[in-house]
């Protein structure tokens, strides 16, 4: 529990830094996640990060649905930075990591540490998606990548079963850990726009 709490802030800061670098004229650029573009990836990150705040508080989610285009609103990156900071504060509470919760409001939910770990992993994986689509080098703390990798190991098969991840992409065992994380999530770490 403490380990997840320690990585929520750095994961949030990393994804905020990447989203602040997304130029409006690149929102329709292709992204490595299936048939998504940068806009779809950014909207996915913003939507689920907001849902994570209510999950930390064990409340049912409110607000726009997943098809909402946050990037159509002026100042979307600044608003996301505020939202993400609030979400990180919510998950800094030890109670957020206890019991069951849900990102969708479905009952009975899943263990809160699994949900918290999933959101941290989303920051890393989708941060990589966005950085790669824009030709940037993501700057993730190695400990954060390790935490995301360890978390994904436990849910990758479930994620594939529910369509959240594509088939695992084979990556050499001696490849950098971030590449192995990306391959496990169903992406090709050598993907280019």
Buried (B, 14 or more C-beta within 10 A) or exposed (E): EEBBBEBBBBBBBBBBBBBEEBEEEBBEBEBBBEEBBBBBBBBBBBBBBBBBBBBBEBEEBEEEEEEBBBBEEEEBBEEBBEBBBBBBBBBBEEEBBEEBBBBEBEEEBBEBBBBBBBBBBBBBBBBBBBBBBBEBEBEBBEEBBBBBBEBBEEBBEEBBEEEBBBEBBEBEEEBEBBBBBBBBBBBBBEBEE
